[in-house]
């Protein structure tokens, strides 16, 4: 048998080459995560508060545009009060001592009035009148009450002071507030008002119980 080493080499040269291995295609891009899925994933580790742990935070409304309130005039107020008496529209009862102030519409439920006296209504907004003139207080109270009613609030706090730094220690702003709420144009929004509890200002502040929106 003849030895032919070159024939084996020729046979190897004639063998077809193996096809190339195709590259692995890149994975398709991930679809963007929508907001709902992202929020659920972000909140997955959050433990909800129990009802006992929750605490209500009350909003404090900003003052809006001033309500149209007539400037203070003792003569005009006396005439307006006389007109109310004659027409039978003077339906507010008032308790006014040196310190304590209380006014309420006749026929108000005694339970509501007692809750207001005891400070059991949540104060949803407050207005501090310190440093204001009577005219400025008129505009501020008017805007505040109108906006509070518009927001659906039922109990607010007016901080008027006790008049200790006023001439003759007369609580001018406290008296003006009482006139506006009981005999002024804001009366239609008011159910009652009483001097506040000590932790809310005592005789230097008043709770105001508002009517619901009509």
ROZA-107829 format. One line per 3 residues: number of its first residue (from 1); for each residue x, z, y of N, C-alpha, C, O. Coordinates in steps of 0.001 Angstrom, whole numbers. Atoms other than C-alpha are relative to their C-alpha. Layout:
REM ROZA-107829
NUM	X Z Y X Z Y X Z Y X Z Y | ... .
END
This chain:
REM ROZA-107829
1	860 0 -1189 0 0 0 883 0 1221 1798 811 1367 | -864 153 -1187 1439 -1100 3290 -357 1042 1038 -1521 1413 1187 | 193 -987 -1079 1868 1384 6103 -163 -739 1319 757 -1401 1799 .
4	293 704 -1272 194 71 9280 -456 1041 1043 -1658 1194 1264 | 376 -1049 -971 253 2841 11904 -688 -551 1235 -1525 131 1827 | 580 534 -1248 -686 553 14784 -1456 -392 -170 -2190 -463 815 .
7	1407 331 201 -3989 -429 13168 -896 1192 350 -1976 994 906 | 796 -1191 -364 -5271 3159 13578 -121 141 1503 -1178 507 2016 | 58 -68 -1464 -4349 3074 17266 -955 -1018 562 -1703 -733 1498 .
10	902 1043 -479 -6184 -211 17722 -1451 405 -227 -2312 145 614 | 1376 -434 284 -9282 1267 16069 -470 1041 1004 -1626 1026 1427 | 361 -1014 -999 -9214 4228 18452 -313 -623 1341 -1236 -190 2031 .
13	235 658 -1281 -8985 1912 21457 -1359 -677 42 -1997 -741 1093 | 1253 737 28 -12057 -31 20272 -1220 916 -62 -2333 417 102 | 1154 -921 64 -14291 3128 19917 -641 128 1383 68 285 2377 .
16	676 -103 -1324 -16936 3294 22699 192 1381 602 249 2386 -106 | -167 -1280 -703 -16478 5980 25340 -1332 757 24 -2404 160 130 | 1216 -833 -77 -18931 8878 25343 -587 -87 1402 155 -94 2384 .
19	622 69 -1345 -21463 8655 28190 305 1260 798 414 2344 225 | -293 -1192 -825 -20725 10977 31130 -1156 985 -6 -2322 596 -72 | 1033 -1059 -44 -22577 14289 31237 -566 55 1416 179 274 2371 .
22	578 0 -1364 -25037 14146 34162 129 1373 650 86 2406 -18 | -57 -1265 -740 -24689 16765 36890 -1357 698 -59 -2405 52 -69 | 1254 -779 -16 -27257 19592 36808 -631 -90 1385 15 254 2374 .
25	624 122 -1334 -29773 18920 39619 -175 1363 643 -418 2342 -63 | 189 -1297 -684 -30020 21677 42279 -1437 470 -129 -2350 -351 -215 | 1384 -518 98 -33058 23991 42036 -785 -383 1243 -221 -461 2334 .
28	822 356 -1174 -35969 23012 44296 -38 1153 990 -15 2316 585 | 56 -1084 -1006 -36119 24947 47579 -1256 836 -159 -2328 330 -491 | 1145 -903 113 -38356 28012 47559 -976 -249 1142 -586 -502 2282 .
31	1028 172 -1038 -41652 27672 49393 60 1190 946 285 2315 500 | -31 -1127 -951 -41759 29768 52587 -1087 1017 -310 -2203 660 -685 | 932 -1082 308 -43435 33138 52133 -998 145 1133 -617 227 2301 .
34	983 -132 -1072 -46726 33446 53983 -25 1434 511 535 2340 -107 | -12 -1311 -660 -47415 36385 56324 -664 1063 -858 -218 2209 -896 | 715 -980 812 -49877 38038 53954 876 526 -1129 922 1731 -1376 .
37	-879 -427 1096 -47414 38067 51029 1155 843 516 1538 1835 -104 | -1118 -757 -583 -44587 39263 53274 -436 1415 357 299 2371 107 | 483 -1321 -402 -46712 42143 54623 -208 887 -1232 165 2061 -1235 .
40	225 -798 1210 -47755 43239 51119 1316 460 -612 1435 1599 -1064 | -1299 -374 568 -44136 43168 49929 675 1067 847 1279 1998 314 | -644 -968 -896 -42918 45069 52994 -645 1376 -96 22 2391 107 .
43	718 -1271 46 -45585 47755 52540 -122 553 -1417 -836 1532 -1633 | 176 -399 1401 -45200 48101 48758 433 1434 -264 -105 2087 -1158 | -504 -1365 230 -43288 51404 49038 -668 1037 890 -319 2216 824 .
46	635 -929 -935 -45547 52956 51697 -1103 753 -713 -1932 157 -1400 | 1036 -842 599 -47693 55865 50550 -1046 290 1069 -713 876 2099 | 1027 -237 -1023 -51044 55991 52426 -192 1486 256 -42 2307 -649 .
49	305 -1380 -345 -51881 59201 54292 -1364 364 -554 -2273 -465 -598 | 1319 -471 395 -54695 61265 52929 -827 222 1254 -293 267 2362 | 880 -204 -1157 -57717 61828 55156 370 1267 749 196 1345 1965 .
52	-353 -1270 -643 -56482 65364 55827 1240 -137 863 1399 586 1847 | -1256 158 -738 -53106 64144 57065 -156 -864 1244 700 -835 2128 | 164 907 -1129 -54504 61609 59515 -345 776 1259 -988 1823 1201 .
55	277 -646 -1285 -54692 62506 63199 -461 -1056 980 193 -2086 1145 | 551 970 -932 -56808 60726 65753 753 60 1312 973 1141 1857 | -686 96 -1288 -54980 59553 68857 -956 -622 991 -1430 -1738 782 .
58	954 497 -984 -57177 59135 71896 673 -897 1022 1792 -660 1476 | -510 915 -1023 -56709 56321 74263 -190 594 1377 -1089 1401 1613 | 100 -395 -1401 -56132 56894 77940 -222 -1261 818 717 -2031 1017 .
61	239 1268 -689 -57812 54133 79927 646 -43 1367 645 976 2058 | -517 135 -1358 -56091 52819 83084 -1141 -120 987 -2254 -485 610 | 1009 174 -1031 -57976 52827 86354 -237 -1473 238 713 -2249 346 .
64	330 1394 -277 -59772 49577 86948 -265 -198 1481 256 540 2316 | 330 241 -1393 -61178 48139 90145 -915 1114 503 -1798 1551 -235 | 811 -1094 -511 -62720 50817 92391 -1481 -347 8 -1867 -1451 393 .
67	1434 199 -119 -66469 51230 92086 -396 115 1463 313 728 2262 | 451 -31 -1394 -68443 50789 95285 -676 1344 234 -1819 1550 -176 | 505 -1336 -302 -68927 54372 96472 32 185 1513 1042 -82 2164 .
70	55 -183 -1452 -70063 55197 99979 947 1118 423 1063 2118 -285 | -861 -1072 -505 -67573 57241 102050 -795 1290 181 -1996 1266 450 | 672 -1290 -78 -68348 60936 102158 -551 254 1398 132 57 2403 .
73	633 -370 -1261 -70776 62000 104852 -1010 1095 -305 -1918 897 -1113 | 921 -1105 262 -72555 65354 104928 -1426 -372 385 -2371 -10 -316 | 1344 389 -433 -75491 63870 106861 -650 -938 -1014 -1819 -770 -1364 .
76	549 939 978 -75921 60997 104395 -323 697 -1315 -1331 388 -1951 | 259 -724 1237 -75654 63357 101432 -1251 863 129 -2040 958 -811 | 1187 -826 -213 -78276 65678 102941 -1266 -851 -43 -2272 -452 -628 .
79	1148 900 23 -80631 62741 103506 -291 -489 -1418 -1449 -573 -1827 | 182 476 1370 -80044 61452 99970 -611 1091 -877 -1475 822 -1712 | 532 -1110 784 -80723 64892 98511 -1465 245 343 -2274 505 -548 .
82	1384 -177 -425 -83918 65234 100557 -890 -1087 -604 -2007 -816 -1044 | 764 1110 582 -85062 61808 99359 -243 233 -1490 -1326 -61 -1996 | 157 -286 1422 -84465 62852 95748 -1062 1065 -235 -1860 956 -1166 .
85	982 -1068 144 -86521 66018 96214 -1410 -525 235 -2337 -194 -505 | 1321 536 -340 -89408 64133 97828 -502 -946 -1088 -1682 -933 -1438 | 400 1011 985 -89399 61350 95223 -82 550 -1420 -546 -136 -2330 .
88	23 -584 1334 -89052 63723 92281 1130 -458 -892 1067 -258 -2105 | -1109 517 800 -85765 62130 91154 1145 1001 -128 2158 706 -763 | -1069 -1003 86 -83707 65324 91543 -130 728 -1338 -666 1834 -1397 .
91	217 -511 1357 -83566 65944 87785 1240 643 -583 1360 755 -1803 | -1216 -668 460 -80188 67678 87585 -91 1474 354 -407 1826 1491 | -114 -1430 -271 -79889 71448 87235 1469 337 196 2341 -247 -448 .
94	-1380 -328 -369 -76773 73052 88686 220 1500 -22 -614 2268 458 | -483 -1377 -77 -74936 76343 88179 1359 -57 682 2297 -652 152 | -1233 92 -789 -72235 76807 90816 344 1376 544 -280 1842 1497 .
97	-478 -1289 -489 -70424 80124 91252 1338 -225 702 1724 -1363 966 | -1292 131 -674 -67093 80855 92925 981 -830 -824 1795 -1563 -262 | -943 702 870 -65238 79429 89924 -698 -960 -962 -278 -2107 -1112 .
100	631 791 1050 -67636 78151 87258 -959 -1031 581 -1702 -756 1522 | 882 1092 -428 -69441 74822 87676 -642 -620 -1233 17 -881 -2239 | 709 643 1111 -72099 73331 85440 -1203 -766 537 -1966 -246 1351 .
103	1159 808 -361 -74623 70535 85884 -465 -781 -1211 349 -1209 -2028 | 518 714 1169 -76916 68850 83383 -1391 -549 314 -2120 7 1135 | 1329 561 -198 -79988 66644 83231 -1017 902 -686 -736 1500 -1725 .
106	1053 -806 609 -83229 68440 82524 -444 -653 -1307 -660 -1862 -1382 | 421 507 1296 -84220 68106 78916 1146 -280 -950 912 -688 -2087 | -1125 220 907 -80704 67815 77499 -95 979 -1168 -539 2114 -995 .
109	72 -869 1174 -80462 69232 73986 968 1169 184 2137 959 510 | -865 -1175 -200 -79109 72812 74162 1278 -32 -836 2309 483 -404 | -1190 51 854 -76697 72129 71280 1089 -847 652 2265 -485 613 .
112	-973 848 -690 -75023 69305 73222 655 750 1153 1872 694 1331 | -525 -725 -1153 -74656 71476 76303 951 1111 -436 1993 1317 187 | -859 -1089 474 -73197 74382 74339 1319 -544 -550 2374 56 -342 .
115	-1237 613 499 -70700 72095 72590 910 -404 1159 2131 -271 1072 | -801 386 -1163 -69587 70814 75993 634 1230 641 1810 1204 1004 | -530 -1238 -582 -69185 74345 77353 1185 537 -802 2163 1020 -231 .
118	-1031 -558 871 -67063 75353 74373 1185 -943 -204 2145 -585 -886 | -1103 945 146 -64830 72272 74604 96 -608 -1383 1188 -949 -1837 | 1 523 1364 -65870 70999 71176 -29 -1523 -58 201 -2104 -1119 .
121	-79 1455 -30 -66098 67373 72264 1455 -421 209 2183 187 994 | -1359 523 -177 -62881 65401 71949 107 -694 1352 -687 -1583 1662 | -219 634 -1305 -61571 64478 75414 681 -1346 -234 1808 -1404 -724 .
124	-503 1346 290 -61077 60713 75242 815 -601 1146 1536 -1578 947 | -793 469 -1144 -59579 60215 78712 -51 1069 1080 -982 1873 1123 | 20 -964 -1098 -58645 62257 81764 501 -658 1280 1230 -1649 1249 .
127	-409 492 -1319 -58143 61684 85484 422 1191 848 -344 2140 1015 | -533 -1067 -846 -55975 63896 87713 -173 -401 1459 361 -1422 1892 | 307 309 -1399 -57202 63991 91332 934 704 977 780 546 2188 .
130	-898 -734 -899 -54422 66189 92719 700 -957 960 1192 -2012 560 | -713 789 -999 -52973 64834 95956 -813 -1119 618 -315 -1808 1509 | 827 1076 -550 -55854 62433 96683 -853 508 1154 -1240 1676 1187 .
133	971 -313 -1042 -57963 62369 99818 -1401 -131 -590 -1570 -594 -1718 | 1380 112 477 -61747 62538 99527 -362 -1452 -265 -980 -1763 -1284 | 310 1421 184 -62038 58775 99985 702 -551 -1248 99 -1283 -2032 .
136	-735 461 1183 -59331 58117 97379 -609 558 -1286 -679 -134 -2301 | 633 -611 1169 -61013 60548 94981 -1315 -701 -335 -1637 -903 -1506 | 1244 751 223 -64335 58724 95467 268 -1264 -813 -391 -1524 -1820 .
139	-303 1271 658 -62793 55417 94448 533 221 -1414 160 -490 -2347 | -603 -258 1309 -60778 56889 91579 -1043 479 -1012 -1070 8 -2150 | 1033 -506 911 -63711 58811 90073 -967 -1116 -375 -1333 -1268 -1540 .
142	935 1089 266 -66025 55821 90437 548 -991 -1008 -134 -1348 -1969 | -612 974 911 -63630 53409 88735 192 596 -1390 -30 -72 -2400 | -284 -660 1277 -62738 55928 86027 -1260 149 -851 -1250 -171 -2040 .
145	1242 -210 745 -66322 56771 85039 -578 -1325 -482 -993 -1443 -1635 | 554 1306 378 -67482 53143 85062 794 -601 -1162 214 -1149 -2100 | -820 562 1072 -64539 52086 82899 -171 783 -1299 -222 191 -2377 .
148	177 -821 1201 -64974 55010 80494 -1317 -336 -698 -1367 -430 -1924 | 1292 383 582 -68642 54113 79993 113 -1372 -661 -413 -1586 -1753 | -177 1336 559 -67666 50483 79437 763 2 -1311 539 -855 -2165 .
151	-783 -113 1232 -65212 51564 76731 -725 780 -1095 -228 917 -2213 | 767 -735 997 -67895 53591 74985 416 1446 -167 66 2065 -1172 | -416 -1397 92 -66318 57003 75686 -1202 911 269 -2119 548 1005 .
154	1092 -950 -187 -68589 60050 75533 426 1252 749 -406 1891 1392 | -443 -1209 -702 -66445 62876 76919 1343 -253 674 2299 -686 32 | -1239 165 -756 -63801 62733 79655 254 1272 799 -616 2136 913 .
157	-402 -1189 -755 -61944 65293 81756 432 -411 1397 1265 -1304 1555 | -407 209 -1391 -61671 65322 85561 754 1242 468 217 2350 440 | -837 -1107 -470 -58835 67481 86928 -28 -17 1525 608 -861 2155 .
160	218 -8 -1449 -59818 68406 90485 707 1145 707 803 1134 1935 | -639 -1149 -618 -57978 71681 91078 -1012 1049 431 -2221 817 399 | 850 -1126 -414 -59333 75001 92321 -37 171 1506 -717 1061 2015 .
163	9 -92 -1453 -58661 74428 95987 832 1134 555 653 1512 1713 | -787 -1149 -455 -56140 77265 96213 950 -364 1131 1320 492 1935 | -907 437 -1064 -53883 75188 98473 -733 -703 1136 -102 -1224 2055 .
166	791 650 -1043 -56738 73817 100592 -296 986 1130 -128 2197 986 | 366 -844 -1132 -57840 75098 103968 -1154 913 -394 -2155 454 -944 | 998 -1022 339 -59853 78303 103512 -257 83 -1508 -1264 638 -1945 .
169	114 -37 1468 -59299 77863 99748 -1309 -613 -499 -1869 -160 -1497 | 1227 695 406 -62316 75537 99533 372 -1156 -933 1175 -2007 -551 | -317 1089 940 -62183 73237 96458 -726 -1293 382 -1760 -1634 -193 .
172	668 1175 -556 -63022 70066 98369 -239 -1070 -1066 -1337 -1618 -1157 | 147 1062 997 -62396 67638 95506 -965 405 -1114 -1670 -438 -1669 | 947 -486 1009 -64335 69798 93066 -1436 -188 483 -2301 -632 -272 .
175	1337 169 -571 -67350 69782 95374 -374 -1473 89 -1512 -1849 -194 | 285 1430 -110 -67055 66051 95964 -307 -596 -1374 -1192 -1442 -1500 | 280 476 1356 -66923 65414 92218 -1425 354 -420 -2142 -475 -980 .
178	1360 -432 360 -70107 67436 91716 -1057 -861 685 -2062 -1220 70 | 956 835 -737 -71897 65406 94413 -88 -1394 -612 -1181 -1931 -794 | -9 1350 566 -70835 62087 92923 -689 -46 -1359 -1427 -987 -1649 .
181	548 14 1349 -71837 63037 89383 -1479 364 -36 -2223 -150 -871 | 1369 -515 69 -75112 64787 90166 -965 -719 926 -2139 -886 598 | 909 589 -981 -76488 63050 93242 445 -1377 450 -271 -2034 1205 .
184	-499 1290 -441 -74392 59932 93694 -413 -1130 -920 -1278 -978 -1782 | 358 1204 747 -74520 56459 92236 503 16 -1435 127 -837 -2239 | -476 -120 1376 -72692 57562 89103 -941 822 -873 -742 920 -2084 .
187	886 -923 715 -75539 59895 88124 -609 -626 -1247 -819 64 -2245 | 655 662 1137 -77092 57302 85783 873 8 -1258 380 -222 -2362 | -915 -12 1151 -74000 57589 83549 230 1405 -565 908 1554 -1581 .
190	-394 -1379 303 -73932 61406 83328 -1108 745 -734 -2271 700 -334 | 906 -923 676 -75573 63762 80839 239 1434 461 -712 2179 696 | -323 -1371 -400 -73752 66951 81829 1470 92 382 2277 -772 37 .
193	-1401 -331 -279 -70552 68446 83211 115 1515 91 -800 2190 562 | -244 -1442 -48 -69069 71927 82898 1474 246 281 2324 -606 21 | -1399 -397 -163 -65911 73751 83880 676 27 -1370 63 384 -2375 .
196	-730 152 1260 -63235 73242 81235 443 1352 -560 431 2362 143 | -590 -1168 624 -61819 75764 78800 1412 197 558 2010 -749 1069 | -1321 -271 -590 -58547 77459 79855 1096 -964 -439 1938 -1336 378 .
199	-1078 873 469 -56360 75207 77678 -118 -1417 554 823 -2202 444 | 179 1321 -603 -57809 72133 79433 -26 48 1527 -320 -958 2172 | -51 -88 -1456 -57481 73429 82997 -911 1036 608 -824 1305 1806 .
202	874 -1044 -512 -60149 76106 83312 -860 -469 1161 -1403 -1574 1140 | 831 317 -1158 -61960 76176 86650 563 -1142 834 -119 -1647 1725 | -598 1110 -738 -59573 73510 87950 -261 -1359 -614 294 -2362 -166 .
205	319 1276 650 -61005 70831 85652 -1415 82 -554 -1959 1170 -739 | 1376 39 508 -64381 69721 84328 -134 -1024 -1116 376 -2141 -1028 | 401 955 1029 -65621 68154 81126 -1207 -782 521 -2074 -225 1194 .
208	1142 835 -384 -68015 65262 81718 -514 -698 -1253 218 -1437 -1911 | 637 638 1153 -70442 64172 78990 -756 -1229 488 -1649 -1125 1329 | 542 1272 -479 -71381 60518 79432 -1147 -485 -881 -1211 -192 -2076 .
211	1043 686 767 -74465 58605 78407 627 -1151 -775 1680 -1666 -401 | -458 1173 727 -74032 55888 75834 -284 -1264 790 -1097 -1261 1715 | 211 1281 -670 -73853 52262 76925 -1415 -488 -265 -1930 -375 -1377 .
214	1369 501 148 -77249 50732 77545 13 -1505 -170 -1044 -2119 -310 .
END
